[in-house]
Amino acid sequence: MIMTAPLHNTQTTSLLKRLPTVRGKLRENVPLANLTWFRVGGVAEIMFRPLDKADLADFLTNCPEDIPITVLGATSNILIRDGGISGVVIRMLANFGEITLLEDNVVYAGSAALDGAVAKFCAENELGGLEFLSGIPGSIGGGLKMNAGAYDAEFKDVLLYADAIGRDGTCYRWTPEQMDMQYRSNEVPDGTIFVGAAFKSKPDSKINIEKKMLEIKTKREASQPVREKTGGSTFANPCRDNPKIRKHAWQLIDEAGCRGLVIGGAKMSEKHCNFMINTGNATAYDLETLGETVRMRVLEISGINLRWEIRRIGVDLEK
Ligand SMILES: Cc1cc2nc3c(=O)[nH]c(=O)nc-3n(C[C@H](O)[C@H](O)[C@H](O)COP(=O)(O)OP(=O)(O)OC[C@H]3O[C@@H](n4cnc5c(N)ncnc54)[C@H](O)[C@@H]3O)c2cc1C
């Protein structure tokens, strides 16, 4: 594995000087570990919290092209490496989290709204069809990027359109067809930042919706380590990428003898062996090494090359 030097203060000071003036907040050397589900990772060279869409668009228009930009959602599907993230990390908070009801059972949610909050809003408004969101611990922005889904429903099934800003500051409105949403991926150009989306729903009773949400919660608690420091499914299910493969990632991991496998402070969950867990003192390096070890063992035993579903970003620490 290539080791890169961690970020240094001198670098960041000069980077800050190259950034445009904003109305939101720009901060240097922001520790990221405590913001993430895995509780690992280094610092953000610069963190930008835009005040609103116009602030974000102006920033992107005027930010020099060579400066890397990374956007974080609720960090429930991301592994940030120990050396941190170079360039600018964008986090959209409450001012991007509004949920509103448009006409004809259309629900609009800002990119920072949590999936669970959208599901709850729909239940309050007696709108069905988005119950699956209640169990996904991410944000709308992350869900659009990942085409997140559960229990036979995905973002693409309920999405009407997504509003986004490109790396050059141009605003777009994409339909799911234009985004070519597929299993845990889409074809939206890299660097696109989602700022909100409209979803279709259908009238249903609050009691019915809440019953479905409770069923989802009960199933999840029984089968997933939802209270651990984790990042959800480590690998995409190969049976969804390639219908000729009949097995789920967890089955292949189990058959390769990796259930409960430990490297440093990282462990493959006993409860759901496609979930990695930080048992307390894991580094991002432990977690990534564990994932790569599992991937290699599965390849040796089954000949199937698992695809990382968790997004691994940032630089490694120099050892
Ligand atoms: C306990 C647990 C259970 C889970 N169960 C499921 C499940 O059932 N189904 C499922 O699909 N996933 C599941 N996940 C994974 C995760 O919750 C989803 O992938 C979620 O949609 C990620 O959203 P996020 O906001 O946390 O994104 P992050 O993890 O912050 O980011 C994921 C990716 O999205 C990008 N991104 C984030 N916000 C934006 C934005 N506004 N614009 C552009 N790109 C953006 C990031 O750059 C990154 O590439 C689970 C995770 C955990 C921890």
Ligand as a Chemical Component Dictionary entry (heavy atoms), coordinates in Angstrom:
data_LIG
# 
_chem_comp.id                   LIG 
_chem_comp.type                 NON-POLYMER 
_chem_comp.pdbx_formal_charge   0 
_chem_comp.three_letter_code    LIG 
# 
loop_
_chem_comp_atom.comp_id 
_chem_comp_atom.atom_id 
_chem_comp_atom.alt_atom_id 
_chem_comp_atom.type_symbol 
_chem_comp_atom.charge 
_chem_comp_atom.model_Cartn_x 
_chem_comp_atom.model_Cartn_y 
_chem_comp_atom.model_Cartn_z 
_chem_comp_atom.pdbx_ordinal 
LIG C1  C1  C 0 -25.808 0.432  10.683 1  
LIG C2  C2  C 0 -25.839 0.781  9.211  2  
LIG C3  C3  C 0 -26.829 0.242  8.400  3  
LIG C4  C4  C 0 -26.875 0.546  7.032  4  
LIG N1  N1  N 0 -27.858 0.012  6.260  5  
LIG C5  C5  C 0 -27.929 0.340  4.950  6  
LIG C6  C6  C 0 -28.983 -0.191 4.116  7  
LIG O1  O1  O 0 -29.844 -0.939 4.544  8  
LIG N2  N2  N 0 -28.995 0.161  2.810  9  
LIG C7  C7  C 0 -28.064 0.993  2.258  10 
LIG O2  O2  O 0 -28.141 1.282  1.068  11 
LIG N3  N3  N 0 -27.068 1.505  3.027  12 
LIG C8  C8  C 0 -26.989 1.206  4.345  13 
LIG N4  N4  N 0 -25.969 1.724  5.113  14 
LIG C9  C9  C 0 -24.967 2.594  4.479  15 
LIG C10 C10 C 0 -25.329 4.081  4.469  16 
LIG O3  O3  O 0 -26.223 4.407  5.526  17 
LIG C11 C11 C 0 -25.941 4.525  3.139  18 
LIG O4  O4  O 0 -25.093 4.269  2.038  19 
LIG C12 C12 C 0 -26.244 6.028  3.158  20 
LIG O5  O5  O 0 -27.032 6.354  2.050  21 
LIG C13 C13 C 0 -24.980 6.881  3.142  22 
LIG O6  O6  O 0 -25.379 8.203  3.371  23 
LIG P1  P1  P 0 -24.442 9.209  4.175  24 
LIG O7  O7  O 0 -25.140 10.510 4.230  25 
LIG O8  O8  O 0 -24.042 8.620  5.479  26 
LIG O9  O9  O 0 -23.211 9.297  3.173  27 
LIG P2  P2  P 0 -21.649 9.298  3.510  28 
LIG O10 O10 O 0 -21.286 8.001  4.152  29 
LIG O11 O11 O 0 -21.290 10.537 4.233  30 
LIG O12 O12 O 0 -21.052 9.343  2.041  31 
LIG C14 C14 C 0 -21.240 8.258  1.159  32 
LIG C15 C15 C 0 -20.894 8.762  -0.270 33 
LIG O13 O13 O 0 -21.845 9.746  -0.649 34 
LIG C16 C16 C 0 -21.194 10.969 -0.990 35 
LIG N5  N5  N 0 -22.075 12.066 -0.568 36 
LIG C17 C17 C 0 -22.567 12.315 0.657  37 
LIG N6  N6  N 0 -23.365 13.401 0.622  38 
LIG C18 C18 C 0 -23.346 13.854 -0.655 39 
LIG C19 C19 C 0 -23.950 14.949 -1.339 40 
LIG N7  N7  N 0 -24.735 15.823 -0.699 41 
LIG N8  N8  N 0 -23.713 15.101 -2.661 42 
LIG C20 C20 C 0 -22.902 14.236 -3.327 43 
LIG N9  N9  N 0 -22.307 13.180 -2.745 44 
LIG C21 C21 C 0 -22.528 12.995 -1.420 45 
LIG C22 C22 C 0 -19.874 10.949 -0.233 46 
LIG O14 O14 O 0 -18.914 11.776 -0.855 47 
LIG C23 C23 C 0 -19.526 9.459  -0.341 48 
LIG O15 O15 O 0 -18.979 9.169  -1.603 49 
LIG C24 C24 C 0 -25.911 1.429  6.478  50 
LIG C25 C25 C 0 -24.923 1.989  7.301  51 
LIG C26 C26 C 0 -24.886 1.674  8.649  52 
LIG C27 C27 C 0 -23.820 2.300  9.506  53 
# 
loop_
_chem_comp_bond.comp_id 
_chem_comp_bond.atom_id_1 
_chem_comp_bond.atom_id_2 
_chem_comp_bond.value_order 
_chem_comp_bond.pdbx_ordinal 
LIG C1  C2  SING 1  
LIG C2  C3  SING 2  
LIG C2  C26 DOUB 3  
LIG C3  C4  DOUB 4  
LIG C4  N1  SING 5  
LIG C4  C24 SING 6  
LIG N1  C5  DOUB 7  
LIG C5  C6  SING 8  
LIG C5  C8  SING 9  
LIG C6  O1  DOUB 10 
LIG C6  N2  SING 11 
LIG N2  C7  SING 12 
LIG C7  O2  DOUB 13 
LIG C7  N3  SING 14 
LIG N3  C8  DOUB 15 
LIG C8  N4  SING 16 
LIG N4  C9  SING 17 
LIG N4  C24 SING 18 
LIG C9  C10 SING 19 
LIG C10 O3  SING 20 
LIG C10 C11 SING 21 
LIG C11 O4  SING 22 
LIG C11 C12 SING 23 
LIG C12 O5  SING 24 
LIG C12 C13 SING 25 
LIG C13 O6  SING 26 
LIG O6  P1  SING 27 
LIG P1  O7  DOUB 28 
LIG P1  O8  SING 29 
LIG P1  O9  SING 30 
LIG O9  P2  SING 31 
LIG P2  O10 DOUB 32 
LIG P2  O11 SING 33 
LIG P2  O12 SING 34 
LIG O12 C14 SING 35 
LIG C14 C15 SING 36 
LIG C15 O13 SING 37 
LIG C15 C23 SING 38 
LIG O13 C16 SING 39 
LIG C16 N5  SING 40 
LIG C16 C22 SING 41 
LIG N5  C17 SING 42 
LIG N5  C21 SING 43 
LIG C17 N6  DOUB 44 
LIG N6  C18 SING 45 
LIG C18 C19 SING 46 
LIG C18 C21 DOUB 47 
LIG C19 N7  SING 48 
LIG C19 N8  DOUB 49 
LIG N8  C20 SING 50 
LIG C20 N9  DOUB 51 
LIG N9  C21 SING 52 
LIG C22 O14 SING 53 
LIG C22 C23 SING 54 
LIG C23 O15 SING 55 
LIG C24 C25 DOUB 56 
LIG C25 C26 SING 57 
LIG C26 C27 SING 58 
# 
